[in-house]
Amino acid sequence: MTLVRGLVPIVTQSASRTVSVDNTAPTVAITSPANGASLFLSATLQASASDNAGVTQVVFYDGGNVIGTDTSAPYSLSWNVLGVSKGTHTLTARAYDVAGNVTLSAPVSVKVL
């Protein structure tokens, strides 16, 4: 920095801000159907999810395919299995929180009849 004799550099400071960082991921678990359940016609999928800052949505999956989304607790949806192939399917749920953290539930295996 070059100083000119008699001049003083001007320094300013911005107002301070408090920042909160949320690295806590939500918890999520499929509560229905039970692991090993047999499904016919339709089923109600249910999940419990919680987070310190709030859950924004829970997305239900059959393997890699999205079945549907619920944005308010209790998290559930009706799944019509008439158009689904018969056999074993692996269900999971993903919970998203307000900070963008995501958690995948443990898988639940069901049999579509």
GUKEDREN-329918 format. One record per residue: residue number from 1; residue in three letters; x negated, y negated, z of N, C-alpha, C in turn. Coordinates in Angstrom, 2 decimals, always signed. Layout:
REM GUKEDREN-329918
PT   seq   type       nc1       nc2       nc3      cac1      cac2      cac3       cc1       cc2       cc3
PT   NUM    ALA         X         Y         Z         X         Y         Z         X         Y         Z
...
This chain:
REM GUKEDREN-329918
PT   seq   type       nc1       nc2       nc3      cac1      cac2      cac3       cc1       cc2       cc3
PT     1    MET     -0.84     +1.15     +0.00     +0.00     +0.00     +0.00     -0.90     -1.22     +0.00
PT     2    THR     -0.56     -2.19     -0.83     -1.33     -3.43     -0.88     -0.60     -4.49     -0.08
PT     3    LEU     -1.30     -5.12     +0.83     -0.71     -6.18     +1.64     -1.20     -7.53     +1.15
PT     4    VAL     -0.29     -8.43     +1.07     -0.64     -9.80     +0.73     -0.71    -10.56     +2.04
PT     5    ARG     -1.79    -11.31     +2.19     -2.02    -12.04     +3.45     -0.80    -12.90     +3.77
PT     6    GLY     -0.32    -12.72     +5.02     +0.81    -13.53     +5.50     +2.16    -12.87     +5.29
PT     7    LEU     +2.23    -11.78     +4.52     +3.51    -11.08     +4.31     +3.54     -9.81     +5.14
PT     8    VAL     +4.68     -9.52     +5.69     +4.87     -8.31     +6.50     +5.79     -7.38     +5.73
PT     9    PRO     +5.42     -6.10     +5.59     +6.31     -5.17     +4.87     +7.63     -5.01     +5.63
PT    10    ILE     +8.72     -4.86     +4.88    +10.05     -4.67     +5.48    +10.33     -3.17     +5.54
PT    11    VAL    +10.70     -2.74     +6.72    +11.02     -1.33     +6.92    +12.45     -1.25     +7.44
PT    12    THR    +13.24     -0.37     +6.85    +14.61     -0.17     +7.33    +14.80     +1.29     +7.71
PT    13    GLN    +15.74     +1.51     +8.58    +16.03     +2.87     +9.03    +17.53     +3.09     +8.91
PT    14    SER    +17.92     +4.22     +8.30    +19.34     +4.52     +8.16    +19.91     +5.02     +9.48
PT    15    ALA    +21.22     +4.98     +9.57    +21.89     +5.47    +10.77    +21.69     +6.98    +10.88
PT    16    SER    +21.60     +7.45    +12.10    +21.41     +8.89    +12.30    +22.73     +9.63    +12.10
PT    17    ARG    +22.63    +10.88    +11.73    +23.80    +11.73    +11.53    +23.57    +13.06    +12.22
PT    18    THR    +24.64    +13.60    +12.75    +24.58    +14.92    +13.36    +25.04    +15.94    +12.33
PT    19    VAL    +24.26    +16.96    +12.14    +24.58    +18.00    +11.16    +24.73    +19.32    +11.90
PT    20    SER    +25.78    +20.03    +11.55    +26.01    +21.35    +12.14    +25.84    +22.40    +11.06
PT    21    VAL    +25.01    +23.38    +11.30    +24.75    +24.45    +10.34    +25.44    +25.71    +10.84
PT    22    ASP    +26.26    +26.31     +9.97    +26.99    +27.53    +10.33    +26.42    +28.69     +9.53
PT    23    ASN    +25.60    +29.49    +10.17    +25.06    +30.70     +9.54    +25.74    +31.95    +10.07
PT    24    THR    +26.82    +31.78    +10.83    +27.52    +32.92    +11.40    +28.55    +33.43    +10.41
PT    25    ALA    +28.37    +34.65     +9.97    +29.30    +35.24     +9.02    +30.55    +35.72     +9.75
PT    26    PRO    +31.69    +35.75     +9.04    +32.91    +36.25     +9.67    +32.82    +37.76     +9.91
PT    27    THR    +33.72    +38.27    +10.73    +33.86    +39.71    +10.89    +35.13    +40.13    +10.16
PT    28    VAL    +35.12    +41.33     +9.62    +36.30    +41.83     +8.91    +36.33    +43.35     +8.97
PT    29    ALA    +37.53    +43.89     +9.10    +37.72    +45.35     +9.12    +39.10    +45.66     +8.56
PT    30    ILE    +39.18    +46.70     +7.76    +40.48    +47.17     +7.28    +41.14    +47.94     +8.42
PT    31    THR    +42.35    +47.55     +8.76    +43.07    +48.20     +9.85    +44.15    +49.15     +9.36
PT    32    SER    +44.54    +49.03     +8.09    +45.53    +49.93     +7.50    +45.40    +49.85     +5.99
PT    33    PRO    +45.42    +50.99     +5.31    +45.65    +52.34     +5.79    +44.41    +52.90     +6.49
PT    34    ALA    +44.62    +53.97     +7.20    +43.53    +54.63     +7.91    +42.64    +55.38     +6.94
PT    35    ASN    +41.38    +55.56     +7.32    +40.46    +56.35     +6.51    +41.03    +57.76     +6.35
PT    36    GLY    +41.06    +58.25     +5.12    +41.59    +59.59     +4.84    +43.08    +59.64     +4.57
PT    37    ALA    +43.77    +58.50     +4.60    +45.22    +58.47     +4.38    +45.57    +58.84     +2.95
PT    38    SER    +46.76    +59.43     +2.77    +47.30    +59.73     +1.45    +48.36    +58.67     +1.13
PT    39    LEU    +48.29    +58.11     -0.08    +49.21    +57.04     -0.48    +50.05    +57.48     -1.66
PT    40    PHE    +51.32    +57.09     -1.64    +52.24    +57.41     -2.71    +53.14    +56.20     -2.94
PT    41    LEU    +53.34    +55.81     -4.15    +54.15    +54.67     -4.58    +53.52    +53.32     -4.20
PT    42    SER    +53.46    +53.00     -2.91    +52.86    +51.73     -2.51    +52.32    +51.85     -1.10
PT    43    ALA    +51.48    +50.89     -0.75    +50.89    +50.87     +0.60    +50.69    +49.42     +1.00
PT    44    THR    +50.78    +49.17     +2.29    +50.47    +47.85     +2.82    +49.03    +47.88     +3.31
PT    45    LEU    +48.21    +47.02     +2.72    +46.81    +46.91     +3.14    +46.74    +45.81     +4.19
PT    46    GLN    +46.05    +46.09     +5.29    +45.91    +45.11     +6.36    +44.46    +45.04     +6.80
PT    47    ALA    +44.04    +43.83     +7.17    +42.67    +43.64     +7.66    +42.69    +42.64     +8.80
PT    48    SER    +41.78    +42.84     +9.73    +41.56    +41.82    +10.77    +40.29    +41.08    +10.39
PT    49    ALA    +40.31    +39.77    +10.55    +39.14    +38.95    +10.23    +39.10    +37.77    +11.18
PT    50    SER    +37.89    +37.40    +11.60    +37.74    +36.23    +12.48    +36.38    +35.59    +12.23
PT    51    ASP    +36.30    +34.32    +12.65    +35.07    +33.57    +12.47    +35.06    +32.40    +13.44
PT    52    ASN    +33.89    +31.96    +13.83    +33.78    +30.85    +14.77    +34.31    +29.53    +14.20
PT    53    ALA    +34.27    +29.36    +12.89    +34.74    +28.12    +12.27    +36.05    +28.29    +11.50
PT    54    GLY    +36.48    +29.52    +11.27    +37.74    +29.78    +10.58    +37.55    +30.56     +9.29
PT    55    VAL    +38.44    +31.51     +9.07    +38.46    +32.33     +7.85    +39.32    +31.63     +6.82
PT    56    THR    +38.82    +31.52     +5.60    +39.59    +30.87     +4.53    +40.37    +31.88     +3.69
PT    57    GLN    +39.82    +33.10     +3.54    +40.54    +34.11     +2.76    +39.95    +35.49     +3.00
PT    58    VAL    +40.78    +36.50     +2.76    +40.33    +37.89     +2.75    +40.74    +38.46     +1.41
PT    59    VAL    +39.78    +39.04     +0.71    +40.01    +39.64     -0.61    +39.90    +41.15     -0.46
PT    60    PHE    +40.93    +41.87     -0.92    +40.97    +43.34     -0.86    +40.50    +43.93     -2.19
PT    61    TYR    +39.71    +45.00     -2.11    +39.14    +45.65     -3.29    +39.44    +47.14     -3.31
PT    62    ASP    +39.62    +47.65     -4.51    +39.64    +49.09     -4.79    +38.39    +49.33     -5.62
PT    63    GLY    +37.34    +49.85     -4.98    +36.05    +49.93     -5.66    +35.60    +48.52     -5.98
PT    64    GLY    +35.33    +48.23     -7.24    +34.92    +46.88     -7.65    +36.07    +46.02     -8.16
PT    65    ASN    +37.29    +46.57     -8.13    +38.45    +45.84     -8.66    +39.20    +45.11     -7.55
PT    66    VAL    +39.49    +43.84     -7.79    +40.26    +43.05     -6.83    +41.71    +43.51     -6.84
PT    67    ILE    +42.23    +43.84     -5.66    +43.64    +44.19     -5.52    +44.45    +42.92     -5.27
PT    68    GLY    +43.93    +42.05     -4.41    +44.63    +40.82     -4.11    +43.94    +40.05     -2.99
PT    69    THR    +44.47    +38.87     -2.70    +43.89    +37.96     -1.72    +44.97    +37.45     -0.78
PT    70    ASP    +44.63    +37.29     +0.49    +45.51    +36.66     +1.46    +44.72    +35.56     +2.14
PT    71    THR    +45.35    +34.39     +2.31    +44.65    +33.23     +2.86    +45.07    +32.88     +4.28
PT    72    SER    +45.94    +33.68     +4.88    +46.34    +33.39     +6.25    +46.54    +34.68     +7.04
PT    73    ALA    +46.19    +34.60     +8.32    +46.34    +35.76     +9.21    +47.82    +35.94     +9.55
PT    74    PRO    +48.29    +37.15     +9.74    +47.54    +38.41     +9.60    +47.33    +38.71     +8.11
PT    75    TYR    +46.13    +39.15     +7.78    +45.72    +39.36     +6.39    +46.27    +40.69     +5.90
PT    76    SER    +47.17    +40.63     +4.90    +47.77    +41.86     +4.38    +48.33    +41.60     +2.98
PT    77    LEU    +48.57    +42.70     +2.28    +49.26    +42.63     +1.00    +49.80    +44.00     +0.64
PT    78    SER    +50.76    +43.99     -0.24    +51.36    +45.24     -0.70    +50.63    +45.69     -1.95
PT    79    TRP    +50.26    +46.97     -1.99    +49.52    +47.52     -3.12    +50.38    +48.57     -3.80
PT    80    ASN    +50.80    +48.31     -5.03    +51.58    +49.26     -5.82    +50.60    +50.23     -6.46
PT    81    VAL    +50.64    +51.49     -6.05    +49.67    +52.47     -6.54    +50.20    +53.28     -7.73
PT    82    LEU    +51.39    +52.92     -8.24    +51.94    +53.64     -9.39    +51.05    +53.54    -10.62
PT    83    GLY    +50.38    +52.40    -10.81    +49.51    +52.21    -11.96    +48.06    +52.55    -11.70
PT    84    VAL    +47.79    +53.18    -10.56    +46.43    +53.51    -10.16    +46.19    +55.00    -10.41
PT    85    SER    +44.99    +55.35    -10.82    +44.70    +56.76    -11.08    +44.81    +57.58     -9.79
PT    86    LYS    +45.27    +58.80     -9.93    +45.38    +59.70     -8.79    +43.98    +60.14     -8.37
PT    87    GLY    +43.83    +60.37     -7.07    +42.53    +60.79     -6.57    +42.04    +59.88     -5.46
PT    88    THR    +40.76    +59.98     -5.18    +40.17    +59.24     -4.07    +39.78    +57.82     -4.51
PT    89    HIS    +40.10    +56.86     -3.65    +39.78    +55.45     -3.89    +39.08    +54.90     -2.65
PT    90    THR    +38.15    +53.99     -2.87    +37.42    +53.36     -1.76    +37.87    +51.92     -1.65
PT    91    LEU    +38.47    +51.60     -0.50    +38.97    +50.25     -0.24    +37.99    +49.48     +0.63
PT    92    THR    +37.81    +48.21     +0.33    +37.02    +47.30     +1.16    +37.72    +45.95     +1.20
PT    93    ALA    +37.28    +45.11     +2.10    +37.79    +43.74     +2.19    +36.61    +42.80     +2.41
PT    94    ARG    +36.68    +41.63     +1.82    +35.66    +40.59     +2.03    +36.32    +39.40     +2.69
PT    95    ALA    +35.71    +38.94     +3.77    +36.20    +37.74     +4.46    +35.26    +36.59     +4.16
PT    96    TYR    +35.84    +35.43     +3.89    +35.10    +34.20     +3.59    +35.43    +33.18     +4.68
PT    97    ASP    +34.40    +32.45     +5.15    +34.66    +31.41     +6.14    +34.53    +30.03     +5.51
PT    98    VAL    +34.83    +28.99     +6.28    +34.84    +27.62     +5.76    +33.46    +27.13     +5.33
PT    99    ALA    +32.40    +27.76     +5.82    +31.03    +27.36     +5.44    +30.53    +28.13     +4.23
PT   100    GLY    +31.32    +29.08     +3.71    +30.91    +29.87     +2.55    +30.24    +31.18     +2.90
PT   101    ASN    +30.17    +31.52     +4.18    +29.61    +32.82     +4.58    +30.61    +33.92     +4.23
PT   102    VAL    +30.09    +35.08     +3.84    +30.93    +36.19     +3.40    +30.49    +37.47     +4.08
PT   103    THR    +31.46    +38.31     +4.46    +31.17    +39.62     +5.03    +32.03    +40.67     +4.34
PT   104    LEU    +31.43    +41.80     +4.04    +32.13    +42.95     +3.45    +32.43    +43.94     +4.55
PT   105    SER    +33.66    +44.44     +4.57    +34.07    +45.42     +5.57    +33.44    +46.78     +5.29
PT   106    ALA    +33.54    +47.63     +6.28    +33.18    +49.04     +6.07    +34.21    +49.63     +5.11
PT   107    PRO    +33.82    +50.58     +4.27    +34.77    +51.16     +3.33    +35.75    +52.11     +4.01
PT   108    VAL    +36.94    +52.16     +3.41    +37.98    +53.10     +3.84    +38.33    +53.95     +2.62
PT   109    SER    +38.28    +55.25     +2.78    +38.59    +56.16     +1.67    +40.03    +56.63     +1.79
PT   110    VAL    +40.79    +56.49     +0.70    +42.19    +56.94     +0.67    +42.41    +57.81     -0.56
PT   111    LYS    +43.47    +58.61     -0.50    +43.81    +59.48     -1.62    +45.15    +59.04     -2.18
PT   112    VAL    +45.17    +58.70     -3.48    +46.40    +58.33     -4.16    +46.98    +59.61     -4.75
PT   113    LEU    +48.25    +59.88     -4.39    +48.92    +61.11     -4.85    +49.73    +60.86     -6.10
